[in-house]
Amino acid sequence: VFEPLLGIPTVIGEWALTVDTFDTWEYKDTQFLQRFWRDQLSLWANMNGEHSLGSFFFTFKIGPHPRIADYFINFDLMRLIQMHSLPPPAEVDTASICPRENLHDCPKSPHNVDWDAFC
């Protein structure tokens, strides 16, 4: 997927800990979010070798909802850190992609997906 970027200085922007674009069916379990956080940071740090210049999270803070404590929390870095104990990025092991996972167990997609592919 990242082959076209090889050798090109790259910054990943507007990523979040979301698996859905609406505030429904989100995974808000602390263990899942901590693992997803570590995995995403390690991927962005390693996807293009020395040409990976970093990443930035979707947003620092989303305004609160008066009746929903975890309203769109998967996009809200400040509340993710406060409510789900995410470690600071500097404390996450990014020496390799998903260092706690056996990457041989990851499923491989038989399809190439382009940016404008129909999902």
Phi and psi restraints in degrees (range 20) as a CNS / XPLOR table:
assign (resid 1 and name C) (resid 2 and name N)
       (resid 2 and name CA) (resid 2 and name C) 1.0 -94.1 20.0 2
assign (resid 2 and name N) (resid 2 and name CA)
       (resid 2 and name C) (resid 3 and name N) 1.0 2.9 20.0 2
assign (resid 2 and name C) (resid 3 and name N)
       (resid 3 and name CA) (resid 3 and name C) 1.0 -53.7 20.0 2
assign (resid 3 and name N) (resid 3 and name CA)
       (resid 3 and name C) (resid 4 and name N) 1.0 -40.7 20.0 2
assign (resid 3 and name C) (resid 4 and name N)
       (resid 4 and name CA) (resid 4 and name C) 1.0 -61.5 20.0 2
assign (resid 4 and name N) (resid 4 and name CA)
       (resid 4 and name C) (resid 5 and name N) 1.0 -19.1 20.0 2
assign (resid 4 and name C) (resid 5 and name N)
       (resid 5 and name CA) (resid 5 and name C) 1.0 -92.0 20.0 2
assign (resid 5 and name N) (resid 5 and name CA)
       (resid 5 and name C) (resid 6 and name N) 1.0 -9.0 20.0 2
assign (resid 5 and name C) (resid 6 and name N)
       (resid 6 and name CA) (resid 6 and name C) 1.0 -55.0 20.0 2
assign (resid 6 and name N) (resid 6 and name CA)
       (resid 6 and name C) (resid 7 and name N) 1.0 126.8 20.0 2
assign (resid 6 and name C) (resid 7 and name N)
       (resid 7 and name CA) (resid 7 and name C) 1.0 84.7 20.0 2
assign (resid 7 and name N) (resid 7 and name CA)
       (resid 7 and name C) (resid 8 and name N) 1.0 -5.8 20.0 2
assign (resid 7 and name C) (resid 8 and name N)
       (resid 8 and name CA) (resid 8 and name C) 1.0 -102.0 20.0 2
assign (resid 8 and name N) (resid 8 and name CA)
       (resid 8 and name C) (resid 9 and name N) 1.0 126.0 20.0 2
assign (resid 8 and name C) (resid 9 and name N)
       (resid 9 and name CA) (resid 9 and name C) 1.0 -54.9 20.0 2
assign (resid 9 and name N) (resid 9 and name CA)
       (resid 9 and name C) (resid 10 and name N) 1.0 129.0 20.0 2
assign (resid 9 and name C) (resid 10 and name N)
       (resid 10 and name CA) (resid 10 and name C) 1.0 -133.3 20.0 2
assign (resid 10 and name N) (resid 10 and name CA)
       (resid 10 and name C) (resid 11 and name N) 1.0 139.0 20.0 2
assign (resid 10 and name C) (resid 11 and name N)
       (resid 11 and name CA) (resid 11 and name C) 1.0 -124.7 20.0 2
assign (resid 11 and name N) (resid 11 and name CA)
       (resid 11 and name C) (resid 12 and name N) 1.0 130.9 20.0 2
assign (resid 11 and name C) (resid 12 and name N)
       (resid 12 and name CA) (resid 12 and name C) 1.0 -92.2 20.0 2
assign (resid 12 and name N) (resid 12 and name CA)
       (resid 12 and name C) (resid 13 and name N) 1.0 128.3 20.0 2
assign (resid 12 and name C) (resid 13 and name N)
       (resid 13 and name CA) (resid 13 and name C) 1.0 -124.8 20.0 2
assign (resid 13 and name N) (resid 13 and name CA)
       (resid 13 and name C) (resid 14 and name N) 1.0 155.8 20.0 2
assign (resid 13 and name C) (resid 14 and name N)
       (resid 14 and name CA) (resid 14 and name C) 1.0 54.4 20.0 2
assign (resid 14 and name N) (resid 14 and name CA)
       (resid 14 and name C) (resid 15 and name N) 1.0 47.6 20.0 2
assign (resid 14 and name C) (resid 15 and name N)
       (resid 15 and name CA) (resid 15 and name C) 1.0 -98.7 20.0 2
assign (resid 15 and name N) (resid 15 and name CA)
       (resid 15 and name C) (resid 16 and name N) 1.0 158.4 20.0 2
assign (resid 15 and name C) (resid 16 and name N)
       (resid 16 and name CA) (resid 16 and name C) 1.0 -148.1 20.0 2
assign (resid 16 and name N) (resid 16 and name CA)
       (resid 16 and name C) (resid 17 and name N) 1.0 175.6 20.0 2
assign (resid 16 and name C) (resid 17 and name N)
       (resid 17 and name CA) (resid 17 and name C) 1.0 -97.4 20.0 2
assign (resid 17 and name N) (resid 17 and name CA)
       (resid 17 and name C) (resid 18 and name N) 1.0 49.4 20.0 2
assign (resid 17 and name C) (resid 18 and name N)
       (resid 18 and name CA) (resid 18 and name C) 1.0 -111.6 20.0 2
assign (resid 18 and name N) (resid 18 and name CA)
       (resid 18 and name C) (resid 19 and name N) 1.0 150.8 20.0 2
assign (resid 18 and name C) (resid 19 and name N)
       (resid 19 and name CA) (resid 19 and name C) 1.0 -122.4 20.0 2
assign (resid 19 and name N) (resid 19 and name CA)
       (resid 19 and name C) (resid 20 and name N) 1.0 6.3 20.0 2
assign (resid 19 and name C) (resid 20 and name N)
       (resid 20 and name CA) (resid 20 and name C) 1.0 -151.5 20.0 2
assign (resid 20 and name N) (resid 20 and name CA)
       (resid 20 and name C) (resid 21 and name N) 1.0 152.3 20.0 2
assign (resid 20 and name C) (resid 21 and name N)
       (resid 21 and name CA) (resid 21 and name C) 1.0 -90.8 20.0 2
assign (resid 21 and name N) (resid 21 and name CA)
       (resid 21 and name C) (resid 22 and name N) 1.0 -6.7 20.0 2
assign (resid 21 and name C) (resid 22 and name N)
       (resid 22 and name CA) (resid 22 and name C) 1.0 -113.0 20.0 2
assign (resid 22 and name N) (resid 22 and name CA)
       (resid 22 and name C) (resid 23 and name N) 1.0 165.3 20.0 2
assign (resid 22 and name C) (resid 23 and name N)
       (resid 23 and name CA) (resid 23 and name C) 1.0 -83.1 20.0 2
assign (resid 23 and name N) (resid 23 and name CA)
       (resid 23 and name C) (resid 24 and name N) 1.0 41.7 20.0 2
assign (resid 23 and name C) (resid 24 and name N)
       (resid 24 and name CA) (resid 24 and name C) 1.0 -129.3 20.0 2
assign (resid 24 and name N) (resid 24 and name CA)
       (resid 24 and name C) (resid 25 and name N) 1.0 150.9 20.0 2
assign (resid 24 and name C) (resid 25 and name N)
       (resid 25 and name CA) (resid 25 and name C) 1.0 59.2 20.0 2
assign (resid 25 and name N) (resid 25 and name CA)
       (resid 25 and name C) (resid 26 and name N) 1.0 20.8 20.0 2
assign (resid 25 and name C) (resid 26 and name N)
       (resid 26 and name CA) (resid 26 and name C) 1.0 -77.4 20.0 2
assign (resid 26 and name N) (resid 26 and name CA)
       (resid 26 and name C) (resid 27 and name N) 1.0 147.5 20.0 2
assign (resid 26 and name C) (resid 27 and name N)
       (resid 27 and name CA) (resid 27 and name C) 1.0 -87.2 20.0 2
assign (resid 27 and name N) (resid 27 and name CA)
       (resid 27 and name C) (resid 28 and name N) 1.0 113.2 20.0 2
assign (resid 27 and name C) (resid 28 and name N)
       (resid 28 and name CA) (resid 28 and name C) 1.0 -117.0 20.0 2
assign (resid 28 and name N) (resid 28 and name CA)
       (resid 28 and name C) (resid 29 and name N) 1.0 14.0 20.0 2
assign (resid 28 and name C) (resid 29 and name N)
       (resid 29 and name CA) (resid 29 and name C) 1.0 -69.9 20.0 2
assign (resid 29 and name N) (resid 29 and name CA)
       (resid 29 and name C) (resid 30 and name N) 1.0 131.7 20.0 2
assign (resid 29 and name C) (resid 30 and name N)
       (resid 30 and name CA) (resid 30 and name C) 1.0 -57.5 20.0 2
assign (resid 30 and name N) (resid 30 and name CA)
       (resid 30 and name C) (resid 31 and name N) 1.0 -45.2 20.0 2
assign (resid 30 and name C) (resid 31 and name N)
       (resid 31 and name CA) (resid 31 and name C) 1.0 -63.1 20.0 2
assign (resid 31 and name N) (resid 31 and name CA)
       (resid 31 and name C) (resid 32 and name N) 1.0 -41.9 20.0 2
assign (resid 31 and name C) (resid 32 and name N)
       (resid 32 and name CA) (resid 32 and name C) 1.0 -61.4 20.0 2
assign (resid 32 and name N) (resid 32 and name CA)
       (resid 32 and name C) (resid 33 and name N) 1.0 -47.6 20.0 2
assign (resid 32 and name C) (resid 33 and name N)
       (resid 33 and name CA) (resid 33 and name C) 1.0 -63.5 20.0 2
assign (resid 33 and name N) (resid 33 and name CA)
       (resid 33 and name C) (resid 34 and name N) 1.0 -40.4 20.0 2
assign (resid 33 and name C) (resid 34 and name N)
       (resid 34 and name CA) (resid 34 and name C) 1.0 -64.3 20.0 2
assign (resid 34 and name N) (resid 34 and name CA)
       (resid 34 and name C) (resid 35 and name N) 1.0 -42.3 20.0 2
assign (resid 34 and name C) (resid 35 and name N)
       (resid 35 and name CA) (resid 35 and name C) 1.0 -67.4 20.0 2
assign (resid 35 and name N) (resid 35 and name CA)
       (resid 35 and name C) (resid 36 and name N) 1.0 -45.0 20.0 2
assign (resid 35 and name C) (resid 36 and name N)
       (resid 36 and name CA) (resid 36 and name C) 1.0 -61.1 20.0 2
assign (resid 36 and name N) (resid 36 and name CA)
       (resid 36 and name C) (resid 37 and name N) 1.0 -40.3 20.0 2
assign (resid 36 and name C) (resid 37 and name N)
       (resid 37 and name CA) (resid 37 and name C) 1.0 -58.7 20.0 2
assign (resid 37 and name N) (resid 37 and name CA)
       (resid 37 and name C) (resid 38 and name N) 1.0 -51.4 20.0 2
assign (resid 37 and name C) (resid 38 and name N)
       (resid 38 and name CA) (resid 38 and name C) 1.0 -61.4 20.0 2
assign (resid 38 and name N) (resid 38 and name CA)
       (resid 38 and name C) (resid 39 and name N) 1.0 -44.6 20.0 2
assign (resid 38 and name C) (resid 39 and name N)
       (resid 39 and name CA) (resid 39 and name C) 1.0 -64.5 20.0 2
assign (resid 39 and name N) (resid 39 and name CA)
       (resid 39 and name C) (resid 40 and name N) 1.0 -42.0 20.0 2
assign (resid 39 and name C) (resid 40 and name N)
       (resid 40 and name CA) (resid 40 and name C) 1.0 -65.7 20.0 2
assign (resid 40 and name N) (resid 40 and name CA)
       (resid 40 and name C) (resid 41 and name N) 1.0 -46.5 20.0 2
assign (resid 40 and name C) (resid 41 and name N)
       (resid 41 and name CA) (resid 41 and name C) 1.0 -60.8 20.0 2
assign (resid 41 and name N) (resid 41 and name CA)
       (resid 41 and name C) (resid 42 and name N) 1.0 -40.1 20.0 2
assign (resid 41 and name C) (resid 42 and name N)
       (resid 42 and name CA) (resid 42 and name C) 1.0 -68.3 20.0 2
assign (resid 42 and name N) (resid 42 and name CA)
       (resid 42 and name C) (resid 43 and name N) 1.0 -37.1 20.0 2
assign (resid 42 and name C) (resid 43 and name N)
       (resid 43 and name CA) (resid 43 and name C) 1.0 -64.2 20.0 2
assign (resid 43 and name N) (resid 43 and name CA)
       (resid 43 and name C) (resid 44 and name N) 1.0 -49.8 20.0 2
assign (resid 43 and name C) (resid 44 and name N)
       (resid 44 and name CA) (resid 44 and name C) 1.0 -63.4 20.0 2
assign (resid 44 and name N) (resid 44 and name CA)
       (resid 44 and name C) (resid 45 and name N) 1.0 -34.1 20.0 2
assign (resid 44 and name C) (resid 45 and name N)
       (resid 45 and name CA) (resid 45 and name C) 1.0 -72.4 20.0 2
assign (resid 45 and name N) (resid 45 and name CA)
       (resid 45 and name C) (resid 46 and name N) 1.0 -23.3 20.0 2
assign (resid 45 and name C) (resid 46 and name N)
       (resid 46 and name CA) (resid 46 and name C) 1.0 -115.8 20.0 2
assign (resid 46 and name N) (resid 46 and name CA)
       (resid 46 and name C) (resid 47 and name N) 1.0 -1.6 20.0 2
assign (resid 46 and name C) (resid 47 and name N)
       (resid 47 and name CA) (resid 47 and name C) 1.0 -69.9 20.0 2
assign (resid 47 and name N) (resid 47 and name CA)
       (resid 47 and name C) (resid 48 and name N) 1.0 -21.1 20.0 2
assign (resid 47 and name C) (resid 48 and name N)
       (resid 48 and name CA) (resid 48 and name C) 1.0 -137.9 20.0 2
assign (resid 48 and name N) (resid 48 and name CA)
       (resid 48 and name C) (resid 49 and name N) 1.0 30.0 20.0 2
assign (resid 48 and name C) (resid 49 and name N)
       (resid 49 and name CA) (resid 49 and name C) 1.0 55.1 20.0 2
assign (resid 49 and name N) (resid 49 and name CA)
       (resid 49 and name C) (resid 50 and name N) 1.0 -136.0 20.0 2
assign (resid 49 and name C) (resid 50 and name N)
       (resid 50 and name CA) (resid 50 and name C) 1.0 -69.0 20.0 2
assign (resid 50 and name N) (resid 50 and name CA)
       (resid 50 and name C) (resid 51 and name N) 1.0 -10.3 20.0 2
assign (resid 50 and name C) (resid 51 and name N)
       (resid 51 and name CA) (resid 51 and name C) 1.0 -89.5 20.0 2
assign (resid 51 and name N) (resid 51 and name CA)
       (resid 51 and name C) (resid 52 and name N) 1.0 -3.6 20.0 2
assign (resid 51 and name C) (resid 52 and name N)
       (resid 52 and name CA) (resid 52 and name C) 1.0 -78.3 20.0 2
assign (resid 52 and name N) (resid 52 and name CA)
       (resid 52 and name C) (resid 53 and name N) 1.0 115.2 20.0 2
assign (resid 52 and name C) (resid 53 and name N)
       (resid 53 and name CA) (resid 53 and name C) 1.0 -96.4 20.0 2
assign (resid 53 and name N) (resid 53 and name CA)
       (resid 53 and name C) (resid 54 and name N) 1.0 2.2 20.0 2
assign (resid 53 and name C) (resid 54 and name N)
       (resid 54 and name CA) (resid 54 and name C) 1.0 122.9 20.0 2
assign (resid 54 and name N) (resid 54 and name CA)
       (resid 54 and name C) (resid 55 and name N) 1.0 -166.7 20.0 2
assign (resid 54 and name C) (resid 55 and name N)
       (resid 55 and name CA) (resid 55 and name C) 1.0 -153.6 20.0 2
assign (resid 55 and name N) (resid 55 and name CA)
       (resid 55 and name C) (resid 56 and name N) 1.0 163.5 20.0 2
assign (resid 55 and name C) (resid 56 and name N)
       (resid 56 and name CA) (resid 56 and name C) 1.0 -136.6 20.0 2
assign (resid 56 and name N) (resid 56 and name CA)
       (resid 56 and name C) (resid 57 and name N) 1.0 142.9 20.0 2
assign (resid 56 and name C) (resid 57 and name N)
       (resid 57 and name CA) (resid 57 and name C) 1.0 -74.0 20.0 2
assign (resid 57 and name N) (resid 57 and name CA)
       (resid 57 and name C) (resid 58 and name N) 1.0 156.7 20.0 2
assign (resid 57 and name C) (resid 58 and name N)
       (resid 58 and name CA) (resid 58 and name C) 1.0 -48.9 20.0 2
assign (resid 58 and name N) (resid 58 and name CA)
       (resid 58 and name C) (resid 59 and name N) 1.0 -55.8 20.0 2
assign (resid 58 and name C) (resid 59 and name N)
       (resid 59 and name CA) (resid 59 and name C) 1.0 -156.3 20.0 2
assign (resid 59 and name N) (resid 59 and name CA)
       (resid 59 and name C) (resid 60 and name N) 1.0 150.4 20.0 2
assign (resid 59 and name C) (resid 60 and name N)
       (resid 60 and name CA) (resid 60 and name C) 1.0 -72.1 20.0 2
assign (resid 60 and name N) (resid 60 and name CA)
       (resid 60 and name C) (resid 61 and name N) 1.0 -40.8 20.0 2
assign (resid 60 and name C) (resid 61 and name N)
       (resid 61 and name CA) (resid 61 and name C) 1.0 -153.0 20.0 2
assign (resid 61 and name N) (resid 61 and name CA)
       (resid 61 and name C) (resid 62 and name N) 1.0 137.2 20.0 2
assign (resid 61 and name C) (resid 62 and name N)
       (resid 62 and name CA) (resid 62 and name C) 1.0 -112.7 20.0 2
assign (resid 62 and name N) (resid 62 and name CA)
       (resid 62 and name C) (resid 63 and name N) 1.0 138.9 20.0 2
assign (resid 62 and name C) (resid 63 and name N)
       (resid 63 and name CA) (resid 63 and name C) 1.0 -54.8 20.0 2
assign (resid 63 and name N) (resid 63 and name CA)
       (resid 63 and name C) (resid 64 and name N) 1.0 143.6 20.0 2
assign (resid 63 and name C) (resid 64 and name N)
       (resid 64 and name CA) (resid 64 and name C) 1.0 -72.3 20.0 2
assign (resid 64 and name N) (resid 64 and name CA)
       (resid 64 and name C) (resid 65 and name N) 1.0 157.5 20.0 2
assign (resid 64 and name C) (resid 65 and name N)
       (resid 65 and name CA) (resid 65 and name C) 1.0 -103.6 20.0 2
assign (resid 65 and name N) (resid 65 and name CA)
       (resid 65 and name C) (resid 66 and name N) 1.0 133.3 20.0 2
assign (resid 65 and name C) (resid 66 and name N)
       (resid 66 and name CA) (resid 66 and name C) 1.0 -61.8 20.0 2
assign (resid 66 and name N) (resid 66 and name CA)
       (resid 66 and name C) (resid 67 and name N) 1.0 -23.8 20.0 2
assign (resid 66 and name C) (resid 67 and name N)
       (resid 67 and name CA) (resid 67 and name C) 1.0 -117.7 20.0 2
assign (resid 67 and name N) (resid 67 and name CA)
       (resid 67 and name C) (resid 68 and name N) 1.0 -3.1 20.0 2
assign (resid 67 and name C) (resid 68 and name N)
       (resid 68 and name CA) (resid 68 and name C) 1.0 -126.9 20.0 2
assign (resid 68 and name N) (resid 68 and name CA)
       (resid 68 and name C) (resid 69 and name N) 1.0 105.4 20.0 2
assign (resid 68 and name C) (resid 69 and name N)
       (resid 69 and name CA) (resid 69 and name C) 1.0 -61.8 20.0 2
assign (resid 69 and name N) (resid 69 and name CA)
       (resid 69 and name C) (resid 70 and name N) 1.0 -38.8 20.0 2
assign (resid 69 and name C) (resid 70 and name N)
       (resid 70 and name CA) (resid 70 and name C) 1.0 -105.4 20.0 2
assign (resid 70 and name N) (resid 70 and name CA)
       (resid 70 and name C) (resid 71 and name N) 1.0 33.3 20.0 2
assign (resid 70 and name C) (resid 71 and name N)
       (resid 71 and name CA) (resid 71 and name C) 1.0 -55.3 20.0 2
assign (resid 71 and name N) (resid 71 and name CA)
       (resid 71 and name C) (resid 72 and name N) 1.0 117.3 20.0 2
assign (resid 71 and name C) (resid 72 and name N)
       (resid 72 and name CA) (resid 72 and name C) 1.0 46.8 20.0 2
assign (resid 72 and name N) (resid 72 and name CA)
       (resid 72 and name C) (resid 73 and name N) 1.0 36.7 20.0 2
assign (resid 72 and name C) (resid 73 and name N)
       (resid 73 and name CA) (resid 73 and name C) 1.0 -61.9 20.0 2
assign (resid 73 and name N) (resid 73 and name CA)
       (resid 73 and name C) (resid 74 and name N) 1.0 -27.6 20.0 2
assign (resid 73 and name C) (resid 74 and name N)
       (resid 74 and name CA) (resid 74 and name C) 1.0 -65.6 20.0 2
assign (resid 74 and name N) (resid 74 and name CA)
       (resid 74 and name C) (resid 75 and name N) 1.0 -12.4 20.0 2
assign (resid 74 and name C) (resid 75 and name N)
       (resid 75 and name CA) (resid 75 and name C) 1.0 -106.4 20.0 2
assign (resid 75 and name N) (resid 75 and name CA)
       (resid 75 and name C) (resid 76 and name N) 1.0 -4.8 20.0 2
assign (resid 75 and name C) (resid 76 and name N)
       (resid 76 and name CA) (resid 76 and name C) 1.0 -109.8 20.0 2
assign (resid 76 and name N) (resid 76 and name CA)
       (resid 76 and name C) (resid 77 and name N) 1.0 94.3 20.0 2
assign (resid 76 and name C) (resid 77 and name N)
       (resid 77 and name CA) (resid 77 and name C) 1.0 -58.4 20.0 2
assign (resid 77 and name N) (resid 77 and name CA)
       (resid 77 and name C) (resid 78 and name N) 1.0 -42.3 20.0 2
assign (resid 77 and name C) (resid 78 and name N)
       (resid 78 and name CA) (resid 78 and name C) 1.0 -61.0 20.0 2
assign (resid 78 and name N) (resid 78 and name CA)
       (resid 78 and name C) (resid 79 and name N) 1.0 -46.8 20.0 2
assign (resid 78 and name C) (resid 79 and name N)
       (resid 79 and name CA) (resid 79 and name C) 1.0 -73.4 20.0 2
assign (resid 79 and name N) (resid 79 and name CA)
       (resid 79 and name C) (resid 80 and name N) 1.0 -31.1 20.0 2
assign (resid 79 and name C) (resid 80 and name N)
       (resid 80 and name CA) (resid 80 and name C) 1.0 -60.5 20.0 2
assign (resid 80 and name N) (resid 80 and name CA)
       (resid 80 and name C) (resid 81 and name N) 1.0 -43.1 20.0 2
assign (resid 80 and name C) (resid 81 and name N)
       (resid 81 and name CA) (resid 81 and name C) 1.0 -66.1 20.0 2
assign (resid 81 and name N) (resid 81 and name CA)
       (resid 81 and name C) (resid 82 and name N) 1.0 -44.1 20.0 2
assign (resid 81 and name C) (resid 82 and name N)
       (resid 82 and name CA) (resid 82 and name C) 1.0 -69.9 20.0 2
assign (resid 82 and name N) (resid 82 and name CA)
       (resid 82 and name C) (resid 83 and name N) 1.0 -45.4 20.0 2
assign (resid 82 and name C) (resid 83 and name N)
       (resid 83 and name CA) (resid 83 and name C) 1.0 -93.8 20.0 2
assign (resid 83 and name N) (resid 83 and name CA)
       (resid 83 and name C) (resid 84 and name N) 1.0 -19.3 20.0 2
assign (resid 83 and name C) (resid 84 and name N)
       (resid 84 and name CA) (resid 84 and name C) 1.0 -127.0 20.0 2
assign (resid 84 and name N) (resid 84 and name CA)
       (resid 84 and name C) (resid 85 and name N) 1.0 12.8 20.0 2
assign (resid 84 and name C) (resid 85 and name N)
       (resid 85 and name CA) (resid 85 and name C) 1.0 51.4 20.0 2
assign (resid 85 and name N) (resid 85 and name CA)
       (resid 85 and name C) (resid 86 and name N) 1.0 46.0 20.0 2
assign (resid 85 and name C) (resid 86 and name N)
       (resid 86 and name CA) (resid 86 and name C) 1.0 -68.8 20.0 2
assign (resid 86 and name N) (resid 86 and name CA)
       (resid 86 and name C) (resid 87 and name N) 1.0 135.6 20.0 2
assign (resid 86 and name C) (resid 87 and name N)
       (resid 87 and name CA) (resid 87 and name C) 1.0 -72.7 20.0 2
assign (resid 87 and name N) (resid 87 and name CA)
       (resid 87 and name C) (resid 88 and name N) 1.0 151.3 20.0 2
assign (resid 87 and name C) (resid 88 and name N)
       (resid 88 and name CA) (resid 88 and name C) 1.0 -59.1 20.0 2
assign (resid 88 and name N) (resid 88 and name CA)
       (resid 88 and name C) (resid 89 and name N) 1.0 146.9 20.0 2
assign (resid 88 and name C) (resid 89 and name N)
       (resid 89 and name CA) (resid 89 and name C) 1.0 -52.2 20.0 2
assign (resid 89 and name N) (resid 89 and name CA)
       (resid 89 and name C) (resid 90 and name N) 1.0 -36.2 20.0 2
assign (resid 89 and name C) (resid 90 and name N)
       (resid 90 and name CA) (resid 90 and name C) 1.0 -64.7 20.0 2
assign (resid 90 and name N) (resid 90 and name CA)
       (resid 90 and name C) (resid 91 and name N) 1.0 -19.6 20.0 2
assign (resid 90 and name C) (resid 91 and name N)
       (resid 91 and name CA) (resid 91 and name C) 1.0 -95.9 20.0 2
assign (resid 91 and name N) (resid 91 and name CA)
       (resid 91 and name C) (resid 92 and name N) 1.0 -1.3 20.0 2
assign (resid 91 and name C) (resid 92 and name N)
       (resid 92 and name CA) (resid 92 and name C) 1.0 -89.3 20.0 2
assign (resid 92 and name N) (resid 92 and name CA)
       (resid 92 and name C) (resid 93 and name N) 1.0 133.1 20.0 2
assign (resid 92 and name C) (resid 93 and name N)
       (resid 93 and name CA) (resid 93 and name C) 1.0 -71.8 20.0 2
assign (resid 93 and name N) (resid 93 and name CA)
       (resid 93 and name C) (resid 94 and name N) 1.0 108.8 20.0 2
assign (resid 93 and name C) (resid 94 and name N)
       (resid 94 and name CA) (resid 94 and name C) 1.0 -116.5 20.0 2
assign (resid 94 and name N) (resid 94 and name CA)
       (resid 94 and name C) (resid 95 and name N) 1.0 22.5 20.0 2
assign (resid 94 and name C) (resid 95 and name N)
       (resid 95 and name CA) (resid 95 and name C) 1.0 -62.7 20.0 2
assign (resid 95 and name N) (resid 95 and name CA)
       (resid 95 and name C) (resid 96 and name N) 1.0 -28.3 20.0 2
assign (resid 95 and name C) (resid 96 and name N)
       (resid 96 and name CA) (resid 96 and name C) 1.0 -149.0 20.0 2
assign (resid 96 and name N) (resid 96 and name CA)
       (resid 96 and name C) (resid 97 and name N) 1.0 171.7 20.0 2
assign (resid 96 and name C) (resid 97 and name N)
       (resid 97 and name CA) (resid 97 and name C) 1.0 -72.0 20.0 2
assign (resid 97 and name N) (resid 97 and name CA)
       (resid 97 and name C) (resid 98 and name N) 1.0 123.7 20.0 2
assign (resid 97 and name C) (resid 98 and name N)
       (resid 98 and name CA) (resid 98 and name C) 1.0 45.7 20.0 2
assign (resid 98 and name N) (resid 98 and name CA)
       (resid 98 and name C) (resid 99 and name N) 1.0 63.4 20.0 2
assign (resid 98 and name C) (resid 99 and name N)
       (resid 99 and name CA) (resid 99 and name C) 1.0 -61.2 20.0 2
assign (resid 99 and name N) (resid 99 and name CA)
       (resid 99 and name C) (resid 100 and name N) 1.0 -19.3 20.0 2
assign (resid 99 and name C) (resid 100 and name N)
       (resid 100 and name CA) (resid 100 and name C) 1.0 -91.2 20.0 2
assign (resid 100 and name N) (resid 100 and name CA)
       (resid 100 and name C) (resid 101 and name N) 1.0 -0.8 20.0 2
assign (resid 100 and name C) (resid 101 and name N)
       (resid 101 and name CA) (resid 101 and name C) 1.0 -112.3 20.0 2
assign (resid 101 and name N) (resid 101 and name CA)
       (resid 101 and name C) (resid 102 and name N) 1.0 151.0 20.0 2
assign (resid 101 and name C) (resid 102 and name N)
       (resid 102 and name CA) (resid 102 and name C) 1.0 -87.8 20.0 2
assign (resid 102 and name N) (resid 102 and name CA)
       (resid 102 and name C) (resid 103 and name N) 1.0 101.8 20.0 2
assign (resid 102 and name C) (resid 103 and name N)
       (resid 103 and name CA) (resid 103 and name C) 1.0 -68.2 20.0 2
assign (resid 103 and name N) (resid 103 and name CA)
       (resid 103 and name C) (resid 104 and name N) 1.0 -15.2 20.0 2
assign (resid 103 and name C) (resid 104 and name N)
       (resid 104 and name CA) (resid 104 and name C) 1.0 -69.7 20.0 2
assign (resid 104 and name N) (resid 104 and name CA)
       (resid 104 and name C) (resid 105 and name N) 1.0 -18.7 20.0 2
assign (resid 104 and name C) (resid 105 and name N)
       (resid 105 and name CA) (resid 105 and name C) 1.0 -86.1 20.0 2
assign (resid 105 and name N) (resid 105 and name CA)
       (resid 105 and name C) (resid 106 and name N) 1.0 -7.1 20.0 2
assign (resid 105 and name C) (resid 106 and name N)
       (resid 106 and name CA) (resid 106 and name C) 1.0 -71.5 20.0 2
assign (resid 106 and name N) (resid 106 and name CA)
       (resid 106 and name C) (resid 107 and name N) 1.0 138.1 20.0 2
assign (resid 106 and name C) (resid 107 and name N)
       (resid 107 and name CA) (resid 107 and name C) 1.0 -70.7 20.0 2
assign (resid 107 and name N) (resid 107 and name CA)
       (resid 107 and name C) (resid 108 and name N) 1.0 145.9 20.0 2
assign (resid 107 and name C) (resid 108 and name N)
       (resid 108 and name CA) (resid 108 and name C) 1.0 -105.6 20.0 2
assign (resid 108 and name N) (resid 108 and name CA)
       (resid 108 and name C) (resid 109 and name N) 1.0 132.4 20.0 2
assign (resid 108 and name C) (resid 109 and name N)
       (resid 109 and name CA) (resid 109 and name C) 1.0 -79.6 20.0 2
assign (resid 109 and name N) (resid 109 and name CA)
       (resid 109 and name C) (resid 110 and name N) 1.0 135.0 20.0 2
assign (resid 109 and name C) (resid 110 and name N)
       (resid 110 and name CA) (resid 110 and name C) 1.0 -80.3 20.0 2
assign (resid 110 and name N) (resid 110 and name CA)
       (resid 110 and name C) (resid 111 and name N) 1.0 -2.0 20.0 2
assign (resid 110 and name C) (resid 111 and name N)
       (resid 111 and name CA) (resid 111 and name C) 1.0 -114.0 20.0 2
assign (resid 111 and name N) (resid 111 and name CA)
       (resid 111 and name C) (resid 112 and name N) 1.0 146.2 20.0 2
assign (resid 111 and name C) (resid 112 and name N)
       (resid 112 and name CA) (resid 112 and name C) 1.0 -90.1 20.0 2
assign (resid 112 and name N) (resid 112 and name CA)
       (resid 112 and name C) (resid 113 and name N) 1.0 133.4 20.0 2
assign (resid 112 and name C) (resid 113 and name N)
       (resid 113 and name CA) (resid 113 and name C) 1.0 -115.4 20.0 2
assign (resid 113 and name N) (resid 113 and name CA)
       (resid 113 and name C) (resid 114 and name N) 1.0 122.0 20.0 2
assign (resid 113 and name C) (resid 114 and name N)
       (resid 114 and name CA) (resid 114 and name C) 1.0 -95.3 20.0 2
assign (resid 114 and name N) (resid 114 and name CA)
       (resid 114 and name C) (resid 115 and name N) 1.0 165.4 20.0 2
assign (resid 114 and name C) (resid 115 and name N)
       (resid 115 and name CA) (resid 115 and name C) 1.0 -60.0 20.0 2
assign (resid 115 and name N) (resid 115 and name CA)
       (resid 115 and name C) (resid 116 and name N) 1.0 -27.9 20.0 2
assign (resid 115 and name C) (resid 116 and name N)
       (resid 116 and name CA) (resid 116 and name C) 1.0 -107.3 20.0 2
assign (resid 116 and name N) (resid 116 and name CA)
       (resid 116 and name C) (resid 117 and name N) 1.0 19.6 20.0 2
assign (resid 116 and name C) (resid 117 and name N)
       (resid 117 and name CA) (resid 117 and name C) 1.0 -68.2 20.0 2
assign (resid 117 and name N) (resid 117 and name CA)
       (resid 117 and name C) (resid 118 and name N) 1.0 142.9 20.0 2
assign (resid 117 and name C) (resid 118 and name N)
       (resid 118 and name CA) (resid 118 and name C) 1.0 -74.0 20.0 2
assign (resid 118 and name N) (resid 118 and name CA)
       (resid 118 and name C) (resid 119 and name N) 1.0 130.7 20.0 2
